[in-house]
Amino acid sequence: MTGARFDTAPETGLTADVDALLAAVTSETRIVFLANPGNPTGTRLSRADVLRLRDGLQGEILLVLDEAYGEFADHLSEPMFDLVTRGNTVLLRTFSKSYGLAGMRVGWGYFPPEIRDELRKVMNPNNASNISQVAALAALDDQNYMRETCRLTADFRYAFISKMRDIGIDAPDSFANFALLSFATSEQAASVGAALRREGVFVRPQSGAGLPHCLRVTIAQGAEMTKAAQLIKKAVCHAN
């Protein structure tokens, strides 16, 4: 909206690279934006790595941590909220993922006061509807349900990724509600995706993310993930 230029830094092993991010910083850099866990990879940087990134940036550079999938990694007990008290870090989260309120379009941020006050000057005053706010408050009152959702998602995700690796498909460890499958070629990924669609199973191709050889699979319940694994195995065997 402001016409600012943005630069990117290469990942290593489908994971954000602190050294690459720091190397990409120039005298013009004002904000470093990091999705952690990342999308569409599901990978994440540890707290130690994020601290190294923050410490490696000049104090006036704002670090924005997008933790849209943060609740799926909260069990690791590596909170980042304390970085906000430094005055040069912002943390963003959403109710769309672990709370299942994607249709409500509501999220939240933790800001240093001076940044919060400036942001409120340019925010649309109608950015979250009354219904969205009521739903978000109700979700906050049921933390046990959210945590159980994250636990079950992790169980189904781990089982699914294990099955994929057993049939020779690469998949990085994920800390989100999806798994990224890396195929030998973009043609194989497209073939598997088409085979799944014919059976009514829809996954996300990742050409738009620069990963044409990958498919992103949202984690559903156990029976659905078993069906998806079976269909993928059948499609891969047929392609070979």
Secondary structure, DSSP 8 states (H G I E B T S, - for coil): -----------BTTB--HHHHHHH--TT--EEEEESS-TTT-----HHHHHHHHHHS-TTSEEEEE-TTGGGGGGG----GGGGGGSSEEEEEESSSTT--GGG--EEEE--HHHHHHHHHHS-TTSS-HHHHHHHHHHHT-HHHHHHHHHHHHHHHHHHHHHHHHTT-B-----SSEEEEE-SSHHHHHHHHHHHHHTT---EE-GGGT-TTEEEEE---HHHHHHHHHHHHHHHHHH-
